[in-house]
Amino acid sequence: TNQLKSGLFGGILILPSGELLERELVDALYFHSIESEEIEWLLDLLTSFIIDENPRFDLSMYAFNELKEKLTSSELEQLVANISDLDESFVPEDMDEILYQITGKQTNFFAELLRNKQPVSLELYTMKDYHWNNKKLTVKVIEIDGIEWVPLQKTMSFLEFETERLSETEWAIFNDKDVYRLYSDQSIFIRNEEVFGLLEHPLKKMNGEYYLEKKWLQSIFHINFREEGNKVYFDM
């Protein structure tokens, strides 16, 4: 059968011989009706999770590693279980919905991979409403290992700070009283030219946007807030 195209044809399963047998079997049984070359990388990824084997394509390998790094073992098990329930009408956004059902967090991971055709970071997030000084702003708050990260520019601008990126890893945040410098590659911050040590890097760049670990709003900027569900009320 090596000269024939593998697949399920009229109820007859045609498979090649050799070491790819298990992968071809899963492809044929689960995804035989899906013929879109545009999502071939996604089928490769899903098959790889089912047979617990590394993907063949660079993009699917990247997504494979992102999911393994950022999901718990229990969440990965649920993901594999849900993959087997997909039908021929599924689209990448369905995978994002599965991740939402598993983690309780929103994501556009698979949709963005399909749109960009290049690696993007897996972001699991919750949309939260900021309230302060008779203003309201909805932002995406990303959670990594139980730690929340808020969008740097949107958050500080909402709180009437100015922001300026000084380099790929350094940001200046200032108002009419103080000037701060924060880093994504150093565990320090600078306030009015005085250097203070931190236990972690306060900033993180994800998919082209910079995020601040939420706890530093209080510890560095002395900005108090309280949360009620997905609403955040600031007190300055």
Disulfide bonds with the S-S distance in Angstrom:
none
